Amino acid sequence: MTPRITQLPSGLRIVSHAMRDLETASVGAWVNAGARHELTHEHGLSHLLEHMAFKGTRQRSAQQIAEDMESVGGELNASTSVEQTTYFARLLSYDVPLALDILADILNESVFDPHELAREQDVIVQEIGENQDTPDEMVFDLMTQAAYPDQSIGRAILGTPDTVKSLNRDALISYLKRHYTGPRMVIAAAGAVEHDRLVDQCARLFEGLSPHQSAPYEPAAYQGGQMILPKKIEQTHIALSFNSVSFRDPRTYAAHLFAQAVGGGMSSRLYQSVREQRGLAYSVYSFQWGYEDAGLFGFYAATAPKDGKDLIRLSLDCIKEASLNLSEQELHRAKAQLKLSLLTALESPSARTDQIARHVLAFDRVIERDEIIQNIDALTLHDVRAMGQNLLTSRPSLAVIGPSKNMMSVEDISAHIN
């Protein structure tokens, strides 16, 4: 069935996709506010707020929130990204009203108890420490910091121990009032759901939402640079990126196709050259990240410290050559892989809920299957090659964690490409 969208007077939008022959559903609240919407003194607040939403409301204690959901077999979770915060549940269809009630409770009635806040700040400090012990994750934080220095979009989502510990209850409430407003929120559901019933419940449960838009955030300004973190570990972790297009840019499909073709699978050039032919890395892949007004294209790999320069050179050669001589066969394969990854979301309530929510937040509509396929199929070999060539024109953003003596600089990388 076709997704349906309803907008309430507050600006809150409800989008749903009824999926036949299912007995389960996914439902959640998507807020167009994430790490990049934080002021300098609020670093890490979006993620802390996500944590605190489960720590008690005026009606439910933290334990009651968990028990109410799990007593019906449901799952309740949340996540924070650079631009959005999500609260979502998975459960049987007839328990969707309970999920909506809990979601409304934690978003509208959280008390932010100071004792719970102190405990959760300690938990997040531990989470930050765990991230620092995971170089294949932390290296991307350093890469975005190199790409967008001294900007909110380039700061780590988790914050730092000092910034997280400095936040108080008033800061949480202030941020909530500024950003958790009707126009910046979407309630989405997929699976065994009834749209009209969802709308009626949301109109009642979220009637107090402010209709005001929050203040505009700082536009992204890509700069490029390098962040090197020497560390005594067995491998050197490398993330290298270039300025790319936003998800709003019509060329976003070409950027995704190029990334898929050059390093998106076992048959890709990066995988075959770096791993299969040279054995320089166990894991190597390329990526295209799109933000509202910016984007990053690049690759990640972990290698032996002595092979850092060789890996970067070989990877850059693969990418540059692909921008010049990508074949029709490679393009066909990348199109098939990209269509599969995008259309798989049509078959899972959880993935479909996430997809339609993000579409509505970004475009105020749901991009349907046929349009996605048409946009992918319409791209020619010339389009994708040109996109690849354009992606390599900016100053690189390099992040390295691990032994780093045998490493190229950003200047060396630019010279190698040119």
Beta strands, then each sheet from edge to edge (+ up, - down):
strand 1: 4-7
strand 2: 13-18
strand 3: 24-31
strand 4: 75-80
strand 5: 85-92
strand 6: 185-191
strand 7: 225-229
strand 8: 236-243
strand 9: 284-290
strand 10: 295-303
strand 11: 397-401
sheet 1: 1+ 2- 6- 3+ 5- 4+
sheet 2: 7+ 11+ 8- 10+ 9-
end
